[in-house]
């Protein structure tokens, strides 16, 4: 994370005799600082893009930089900038509707090609004849994962349509922070593998596991019983499951949460309401399920929103989701239970409680790990300098001080040019304001 920095003060140009040449009398203007850091709930953490601008040390008469009136925006309110208008969320909905039209249009086109192919004697895969066995085959799993991965471009298009900055759906910095993503994936796997296997053995040994649980018969995870063709399934899962997990996170914890947050003015409502709504819809999107399975997915959605909020982006939530699915599919392949894993509708209460506990422990460690990386938590908006009062065309040189006075005053505290009192030497009032603006059409934010 890039912390807000205070620009160094420009030392005054002085002359040993007290006179300042006219060509060097004008004081260089300090560079525009990054908007100041806002206080974080984590001790010692600095978050870039806060509401204040660090004070620039300098002598009287130096330019004054005023902060933008907009407050720092966390991830759930990233789309609620100073350029926000009530109709902008409608543009996001229109973009989502447009993507759905394209999707269903492609389906209708395929059905038309299917009819034409049948008339021409060409056999094409008929969607109506697909069975559950096809969905757990390598080709079926590939199509399913890539279809869910479309949530990534859909979310980015909808975000761009609303805010003209599609990258904001990835993080507050407008891009994917790969160190957080890959590091979070490694931490998640290191935690989930022993916790999941240990809880599975414990639940099985107590006789509380369901029939579909690995090792339920003998409370053991050995020997492995992979199905035929498991190598192809493993390759498809390894290559496409992270994309599938990212697609779900980009849609539910990304676009949906930011879209709801852009409608809410108050910070805590913008944090809580999108988290609850997206978690409920995420759990319901998995179809019919028992209360314990629904609770497991609901808790996962809530902690994923917590990770997104406290890291300022989707990276750690995507890492947790991908690690969870990789482990679940890997165990399913190892024990020839991929169909039961994909089409699962209920779990035993002990299994649901164990899965929820594993998710909570992993989330707590991920929060601690991410906090040590000090990620950016607010949106650093692009700024531009706007002069609100004309600058005096010239600065007059300060009158020469008496020899006794100049000898007794250190050079660092000698008066700057243009700061002498009197109407003839006072420059015109000058003020600078940092303002936020919406990127122009065709401009890269």
C-alpha positions as CSV (number, residue, x, y, z in Angstrom):
1,X,0.0,0.0,0.0
2,X,1.2,3.5,-0.8
3,X,0.9,5.7,2.2
4,X,0.1,9.4,1.9
5,X,3.3,11.5,1.9
6,X,3.8,15.1,2.8
7,X,5.9,16.9,0.1
8,X,9.1,18.4,1.3
9,X,9.0,22.2,1.8
10,X,10.9,24.1,-0.8
11,X,13.8,26.1,0.9
12,X,13.6,29.8,0.3
13,X,16.1,31.4,-2.0
14,X,18.1,33.9,0.1
15,X,21.0,36.2,-0.5
16,X,23.7,36.9,2.1
17,X,23.1,40.6,1.7
18,X,19.3,40.3,2.1
19,X,18.5,41.2,-1.5
20,X,16.7,38.6,-3.8
21,X,17.2,38.9,-7.5
22,X,13.8,39.3,-9.3
23,X,14.4,36.3,-11.5
24,X,14.7,34.0,-8.5
25,X,12.1,35.7,-6.3
26,X,9.2,33.6,-7.3
27,X,8.6,30.7,-4.9
28,X,8.2,27.3,-6.6
29,X,4.8,25.8,-6.0
30,X,4.9,22.5,-4.0
31,X,3.6,19.4,-5.9
32,X,0.1,18.3,-5.2
33,X,0.1,15.8,-2.4
34,X,-1.8,12.6,-2.3
35,X,-5.0,13.0,-0.3
36,X,-4.2,12.5,3.3
37,X,-4.4,9.2,5.2
38,X,-7.5,8.3,7.1
39,X,-7.5,6.6,10.5
40,X,-8.0,2.9,10.4
41,X,-9.6,0.5,12.9
42,X,-6.3,-1.4,12.9
43,X,-3.7,0.1,15.2
44,X,-0.9,1.8,13.3
45,X,-2.4,1.3,9.9
46,X,-2.5,4.1,7.4
47,X,-5.0,4.1,4.6
48,X,-4.5,6.2,1.6
49,X,-7.1,8.6,0.1
50,X,-8.4,10.1,3.4
51,X,-10.3,13.3,3.6
52,X,-7.5,15.5,4.8
53,X,-4.4,16.8,3.0
54,X,-1.1,16.9,5.0
55,X,-0.1,20.4,5.9
56,X,2.7,21.6,3.7
57,X,5.4,23.4,5.8
58,X,6.4,26.7,4.4
59,X,6.4,30.4,5.0
60,X,3.4,32.7,5.0
61,X,2.1,33.3,1.5
62,X,2.7,29.7,0.3
63,X,-0.1,28.1,-1.7
64,X,-2.8,26.5,0.4
65,X,-4.1,23.1,-0.7
66,X,-7.7,22.3,0.4
67,X,-9.0,18.7,0.4
68,X,-11.9,17.5,-1.6
69,X,-15.2,17.6,0.2
70,X,-15.9,13.9,-0.5
71,X,-15.2,11.5,2.4
72,X,-13.0,8.4,1.8
73,X,-14.9,5.6,0.3
74,X,-14.4,2.0,1.3
75,X,-15.0,-0.9,-1.1
76,X,-18.8,-1.3,-0.6
77,X,-19.2,2.4,-1.5
78,X,-16.5,2.6,-4.1
79,X,-19.1,3.6,-6.8
80,X,-20.5,6.4,-4.7
81,X,-18.0,9.2,-5.7
82,X,-18.6,12.9,-5.9
83,X,-19.8,12.4,-9.5
84,X,-22.5,10.0,-8.3
85,X,-26.1,10.7,-9.4
86,X,-29.2,8.8,-8.7
87,X,-29.5,7.4,-12.2
88,X,-26.0,5.9,-12.4
89,X,-27.0,2.6,-10.7
90,X,-29.6,2.2,-13.4
91,X,-26.7,2.1,-15.9
92,X,-25.3,-0.9,-14.1
93,X,-28.6,-2.7,-14.2
94,X,-28.9,-1.9,-17.9
95,X,-25.5,-3.4,-18.4
96,X,-26.4,-6.6,-16.5
97,X,-29.6,-6.8,-18.6
98,X,-27.6,-6.4,-21.7
99,X,-25.3,-9.3,-20.7
100,X,-28.3,-11.5,-20.0
101,X,-29.7,-10.6,-23.4
102,X,-26.5,-11.6,-25.1
103,X,-26.4,-14.9,-23.1
104,X,-30.0,-15.9,-23.9
105,X,-29.5,-14.8,-27.5
106,X,-26.5,-17.1,-27.8
107,X,-28.7,-19.9,-26.4
108,X,-31.4,-19.2,-28.9
109,X,-28.9,-19.1,-31.7
110,X,-27.6,-22.5,-30.7
111,X,-31.1,-23.9,-30.7
112,X,-31.6,-22.6,-34.2
113,X,-28.3,-24.2,-35.3
114,X,-29.5,-27.4,-33.6
115,X,-32.7,-27.5,-35.6
116,X,-30.8,-26.7,-38.8
117,X,-28.3,-29.4,-38.0
118,X,-31.0,-32.0,-37.5
119,X,-32.6,-31.1,-40.8
120,X,-29.2,-31.4,-42.5
121,X,-28.4,-34.7,-40.8
122,X,-25.7,-33.3,-38.5
123,X,-25.8,-34.4,-34.9
124,X,-25.1,-31.6,-32.4
125,X,-25.3,-31.9,-28.6
126,X,-28.9,-31.5,-27.4
127,X,-29.1,-29.6,-24.1
128,X,-32.4,-31.3,-23.3
129,X,-30.7,-34.7,-23.3
130,X,-28.0,-33.8,-20.8
131,X,-28.0,-35.9,-17.7
132,X,-26.3,-35.6,-14.3
133,X,-23.5,-37.8,-15.5
134,X,-22.6,-35.3,-18.2
135,X,-22.2,-32.5,-15.6
136,X,-19.6,-34.5,-13.6
137,X,-17.7,-35.5,-16.8
138,X,-14.6,-33.5,-17.7
139,X,-16.4,-31.7,-20.6
140,X,-19.5,-30.9,-18.5
141,X,-17.4,-29.6,-15.6
142,X,-15.4,-27.5,-18.0
143,X,-18.5,-25.9,-19.5
144,X,-20.0,-25.3,-16.0
145,X,-16.9,-23.7,-14.6
146,X,-16.3,-21.5,-17.6
147,X,-19.9,-20.4,-17.6
148,X,-19.7,-19.3,-14.0
149,X,-16.4,-17.6,-14.7
150,X,-18.4,-15.2,-17.0
151,X,-19.3,-13.4,-13.8
152,X,-15.9,-11.7,-14.0
153,X,-16.4,-9.8,-17.3
154,X,-20.1,-9.2,-16.5
155,X,-19.2,-7.6,-13.2
156,X,-16.5,-5.4,-14.8
157,X,-18.8,-4.3,-17.6
158,X,-21.6,-3.4,-15.2
159,X,-19.1,-1.5,-13.0
160,X,-17.7,0.4,-15.9
161,X,-21.2,1.3,-17.1
162,X,-22.0,2.8,-13.7
163,X,-18.7,4.5,-12.8
164,X,-16.5,4.5,-15.9
165,X,-13.9,2.6,-13.8
166,X,-14.4,-1.2,-14.3
167,X,-11.4,-2.0,-12.2
168,X,-13.0,-0.8,-9.0
169,X,-14.9,-4.1,-8.8
170,X,-11.5,-5.8,-8.3
171,X,-10.2,-3.5,-5.5
172,X,-10.2,0.0,-4.3
173,X,-7.0,0.6,-6.4
174,X,-8.8,-0.4,-9.6
175,X,-6.7,-3.5,-10.2
176,X,-6.0,-7.0,-9.0
177,X,-3.4,-7.1,-6.2
178,X,-1.7,-10.4,-7.1
179,X,0.3,-10.7,-4.0
180,X,-2.8,-10.7,-1.9
181,X,-4.5,-13.1,-4.2
182,X,-1.7,-15.7,-4.5
183,X,-0.6,-15.3,-0.8
184,X,-4.2,-15.6,0.4
185,X,-4.6,-18.8,-1.7
186,X,-1.5,-20.3,-0.1
187,X,-2.6,-19.4,3.4
188,X,-6.1,-20.8,2.8
189,X,-4.8,-24.1,1.5
190,X,-2.4,-24.5,4.4
191,X,-5.3,-24.0,6.8
192,X,-8.2,-25.7,5.1
193,X,-6.4,-29.0,4.3
194,X,-5.5,-30.0,7.9
195,X,-8.7,-28.5,9.3
196,X,-11.0,-30.2,6.8
197,X,-9.3,-33.6,7.0
198,X,-9.1,-33.4,10.8
199,X,-12.8,-32.4,11.2
200,X,-13.8,-35.1,8.8
201,X,-11.9,-37.8,10.8
202,X,-13.4,-36.5,14.1
203,X,-17.0,-36.4,12.8
204,X,-16.6,-39.8,11.2
205,X,-15.1,-41.4,14.3
206,X,-18.0,-40.1,16.4
207,X,-20.5,-41.6,14.0
208,X,-22.0,-38.3,13.1
209,X,-21.1,-38.1,9.4
210,X,-23.5,-38.5,6.5
211,X,-23.4,-41.4,4.1
212,X,-21.6,-39.3,1.4
213,X,-18.7,-38.2,3.7
214,X,-15.3,-39.5,2.8
215,X,-14.2,-42.3,5.2
216,X,-17.7,-42.4,6.8
217,X,-17.6,-46.2,7.0
218,X,-14.3,-46.7,8.8
219,X,-13.4,-43.2,10.1
220,X,-10.4,-43.3,7.9
221,X,-9.2,-41.4,4.8
222,X,-7.2,-44.3,3.5
223,X,-7.2,-46.0,1.0
224,X,-8.2,-43.6,-1.8
225,X,-10.8,-44.8,-4.4
226,X,-10.5,-42.5,-7.4
227,X,-12.9,-43.0,-10.3
228,X,-11.7,-43.9,-13.8
229,X,-10.6,-40.9,-15.8
230,X,-9.7,-38.9,-12.6
231,X,-6.7,-37.4,-14.3
232,X,-8.8,-35.4,-16.8
233,X,-11.1,-34.3,-14.1
234,X,-8.3,-33.2,-11.9
235,X,-6.8,-31.1,-14.7
236,X,-10.1,-29.4,-15.4
237,X,-10.7,-28.7,-11.7
238,X,-7.2,-27.4,-11.2
239,X,-7.3,-25.0,-14.2
240,X,-10.9,-23.8,-14.1
241,X,-12.1,-24.0,-10.5
242,X,-10.3,-20.8,-9.5
243,X,-12.0,-19.0,-12.4
244,X,-15.4,-20.4,-11.3
245,X,-14.8,-19.2,-7.7
246,X,-13.6,-15.8,-8.9
247,X,-16.7,-15.4,-11.2
248,X,-19.0,-16.0,-8.2
249,X,-17.1,-13.6,-6.0
250,X,-17.0,-10.9,-8.7
251,X,-20.7,-11.1,-9.1
252,X,-22.0,-11.4,-5.6
253,X,-19.3,-9.8,-3.4
254,X,-18.2,-7.5,-6.2
255,X,-20.8,-5.9,-8.4
256,X,-23.9,-6.8,-6.3
257,X,-22.3,-5.5,-3.1
258,X,-21.0,-2.3,-4.7
259,X,-24.3,-1.7,-6.5
260,X,-26.3,-1.9,-3.3
261,X,-23.6,0.1,-1.4
262,X,-23.8,2.9,-4.0
263,X,-27.5,3.4,-3.1
264,X,-26.8,3.8,0.6
265,X,-25.4,7.0,2.1
266,X,-24.5,5.8,5.6
267,X,-21.3,3.8,5.9
268,X,-22.4,1.1,8.2
269,X,-25.6,0.4,6.3
270,X,-23.5,0.2,3.1
271,X,-21.3,-2.4,4.9
272,X,-24.0,-4.6,6.5
273,X,-26.9,-4.5,4.0
274,X,-24.9,-5.6,0.9
275,X,-23.1,-8.3,2.9
276,X,-26.5,-9.8,4.1
277,X,-28.3,-9.5,0.8
278,X,-25.4,-11.0,-1.3
279,X,-24.9,-13.8,1.2
280,X,-28.5,-14.8,1.2
281,X,-28.8,-14.7,-2.6
282,X,-25.5,-16.6,-2.9
283,X,-26.8,-19.4,-0.7
284,X,-30.1,-19.5,-2.5
285,X,-28.4,-19.7,-5.9
286,X,-27.1,-23.2,-5.0
287,X,-30.7,-24.6,-5.3
288,X,-32.6,-26.7,-2.9
289,X,-30.7,-27.6,0.3
290,X,-31.1,-28.5,3.9
291,X,-31.0,-25.9,6.7
292,X,-27.4,-26.8,7.7
293,X,-26.1,-26.7,4.2
294,X,-27.8,-23.3,3.6
295,X,-26.3,-22.0,6.9
296,X,-22.9,-23.2,5.8
297,X,-23.1,-21.3,2.5
298,X,-24.7,-18.3,4.2
299,X,-21.8,-18.0,6.7
300,X,-19.3,-18.4,3.9
301,X,-21.0,-15.5,2.0
302,X,-20.9,-13.3,5.1
303,X,-17.2,-13.9,5.9
304,X,-16.3,-13.4,2.3
305,X,-17.9,-9.9,2.5
306,X,-16.0,-9.3,5.7
307,X,-12.7,-10.2,3.9
308,X,-13.6,-7.9,1.0
309,X,-14.4,-5.0,3.3
310,X,-11.3,-5.4,5.5
311,X,-8.9,-5.9,2.6
312,X,-10.4,-3.3,0.2
313,X,-10.8,-5.9,-2.6
314,X,-11.9,-9.3,-3.8
315,X,-8.5,-11.0,-3.8
316,X,-8.5,-12.7,-0.4
317,X,-12.2,-13.7,-0.7
318,X,-11.5,-15.2,-4.1
319,X,-8.5,-17.0,-2.7
320,X,-10.6,-18.5,0.2
321,X,-13.4,-19.5,-2.2
322,X,-11.0,-21.1,-4.7
323,X,-9.1,-23.0,-2.0
324,X,-12.4,-24.3,-0.5
325,X,-13.6,-25.5,-3.9
326,X,-10.3,-27.0,-4.9
327,X,-10.2,-29.0,-1.7
328,X,-13.8,-30.1,-2.0
329,X,-13.5,-31.2,-5.6
330,X,-10.2,-32.9,-4.9
331,X,-11.6,-35.0,-2.1
332,X,-14.6,-35.8,-4.2
333,X,-12.4,-37.1,-7.0
334,X,-10.2,-39.0,-4.5
335,X,-13.2,-41.0,-3.2
336,X,-15.2,-41.1,-6.4
337,X,-17.9,-38.8,-5.1
338,X,-17.9,-35.9,-7.5
339,X,-21.5,-36.4,-8.4
340,X,-22.5,-36.3,-4.7
341,X,-20.3,-33.2,-4.1
342,X,-21.8,-31.2,-7.1
343,X,-25.4,-32.2,-6.6
344,X,-25.4,-32.2,-2.8
345,X,-28.6,-31.0,-1.1
346,X,-28.1,-31.8,2.5
347,X,-25.4,-32.5,5.2
348,X,-25.5,-33.8,8.7
349,X,-25.7,-31.2,11.4
350,X,-22.2,-32.2,12.7
351,X,-20.8,-31.8,9.2
352,X,-22.4,-28.4,8.7
353,X,-21.1,-27.2,12.1
354,X,-17.6,-28.5,11.4
355,X,-17.5,-26.8,8.0
356,X,-18.7,-23.5,9.5
357,X,-16.1,-23.7,12.2
358,X,-13.4,-24.4,9.7
359,X,-14.5,-21.4,7.6
360,X,-14.5,-19.1,10.6
361,X,-11.0,-20.1,11.8
362,X,-9.6,-19.8,8.3
363,X,-11.2,-16.3,7.9
364,X,-9.7,-15.1,11.2
365,X,-6.2,-16.1,10.2
366,X,-6.7,-14.6,6.8
367,X,-7.7,-11.3,8.4
368,X,-4.6,-11.3,10.6
369,X,-2.4,-12.2,7.6
370,X,-3.9,-9.5,5.4
371,X,-3.7,-6.8,8.1
372,X,0.1,-7.4,8.2
373,X,0.2,-6.7,4.5
374,X,-1.4,-3.2,5.1
375,X,-3.7,-3.2,2.0
376,X,-5.3,-0.1,0.8
377,X,-8.9,0.2,2.2
378,X,-10.3,3.3,0.5
379,X,-10.5,4.6,-3.0
380,X,-7.7,7.0,-4.0
381,X,-9.6,9.2,-6.4
382,X,-7.8,10.9,-9.3
383,X,-7.4,14.6,-8.6
384,X,-6.6,17.7,-10.6
385,X,-5.5,21.2,-9.5
386,X,-7.9,24.0,-10.1
387,X,-6.8,27.6,-9.5
388,X,-9.6,29.5,-7.8
389,X,-7.9,32.9,-7.7
390,X,-5.4,34.4,-10.2
391,X,-1.8,34.4,-9.1
392,X,0.1,37.6,-9.0
393,X,2.2,37.9,-12.1
394,X,5.4,38.7,-10.2
395,X,6.7,38.7,-6.8
396,X,8.5,41.8,-5.6
397,X,11.9,41.3,-4.0
398,X,12.1,42.0,-0.3
399,X,13.9,45.2,0.6
400,X,17.5,44.7,1.7
401,X,17.8,44.3,5.4
402,X,20.3,46.3,7.4
403,X,23.7,44.7,7.8
404,X,23.3,44.2,11.5
405,X,19.9,42.5,11.1
406,X,20.9,40.2,8.3
407,X,24.0,39.0,10.2
408,X,21.9,38.1,13.2
409,X,19.2,36.1,11.4
410,X,20.0,32.6,10.2
411,X,19.6,31.8,6.5
412,X,16.9,29.2,7.2
413,X,14.6,31.9,8.9
414,X,15.3,34.8,6.6
415,X,12.1,36.3,5.1
416,X,11.0,34.9,1.8
417,X,10.5,36.9,-1.2
418,X,7.1,38.4,-1.6
419,X,6.2,38.3,2.2
420,X,7.2,41.8,3.2
421,X,4.4,43.8,4.6
422,X,2.9,46.6,2.8
423,X,0.5,47.0,-0.2
424,X,3.4,47.2,-2.7
425,X,4.9,43.9,-1.8
426,X,1.9,41.7,-0.9
427,X,1.0,39.3,-3.7
428,X,-2.6,38.7,-4.7
429,X,-4.4,36.1,-2.6
430,X,-4.0,32.7,-3.9
431,X,-5.8,29.4,-3.2
432,X,-5.7,25.9,-4.6
433,X,-8.4,23.3,-4.3
434,X,-8.1,19.6,-4.9
435,X,-11.3,18.4,-6.7
436,X,-12.4,15.1,-7.9
437,X,-13.8,14.6,-11.3
438,X,-15.3,11.9,-13.4
439,X,-13.0,10.6,-16.1
440,X,-13.9,12.1,-19.5
441,X,-15.2,9.9,-22.2
442,X,-12.5,7.8,-23.7
443,X,-10.1,8.6,-20.9
444,X,-8.5,5.8,-18.9
445,X,-9.3,6.2,-15.2
